[in-house]
Amino acid sequence: MELTAHRTFYDCPVSEKLLYTSFLLLIGIGYLMALTYLYTSHEGHDGEPGLSMQDIVDNYYGNRSGTRLEAAIRGPMAGYIQQLEDRDQIVAWLKDEGSEKRYDADIRPILEKSCLQCHSPASGLNVPDLSTYKGIRQVAEVDTGESLHTLMKLSHIHLFGIGLVALGIGIIFRLSALAEWLKTTLMVSPFVAIFADILAWFLTKWDPFYAYTVVASGVLLGLAWGAQILISLYQLWFLRAPEANNSVN
Ligand code: HEC
């Protein structure tokens, strides 16, 4: 039995145990939600089902071989194109500078037929507006992924939010009875992972190779939090206080 000088879970009154348990369960569910959200919002970007490395690269680096419009009509929006010639005409227009004159003459009628029921302000959907030339330009530029501005917005929300959650989980987990080196590693890993993850978003914008860092740090965060939450829950309710030094049976 390991000797622990500090306060541990079995020193906690039931009220405190319930508080910790509720928090850990809530955070655990929140984390699973976040994973599901991440999966559903990024998967299939590259036209293949499932979340792949390419989806992550597309998100941060972009798909620089083409425009978002082309990626959309070859991928998730392909089903709305009624005739293949329509698609070819849009692609040809994109390749050919995408002038406003040809937008009005050739492209707009195609969109009207297939796309504008959703892609105009009247639909109320939060999707690119394709009903004006100005609107379609937004998706007719080469796709360089999330803008730096968006990344900065997401970064500060993540750093504050995940930092506080990591602190909350760590404060509870610190009461566990575990080898000190293992405890320290599990407690510090989430902070390292968040830092590496967010740094890697920006690096991936510059070089798609760093998508691997995004994934690796995500896995590290998941493992470290998973271990902290499960060990804490287990020890909260199942760990017995060590017998005092007087003899056992
Ligand atoms: C039934 C509604 C609907 C129709 C019809 C539709 N779209 Fe979309 N479109 C959406 C929704 C919803 C999104 C946002 C969700 C997504 O990205 O899957 C979207 C996203 C897009 C995007 C942005 C993709 C990105 O990179 O973020 C483009 C470009 C696009 N559509 C083009 C088209 C074109 C071109 C057509 C017609 C051939 C079309 N859409 C028809 C609903 C529709």
Residues whose N, C-alpha, C, O or C-beta is under 5 A from the ligand:
A	BS01	HEC	R68 L69 A72 I73 P76 M77 Y80 I81 S114 C115 C118 V127 P128 V139
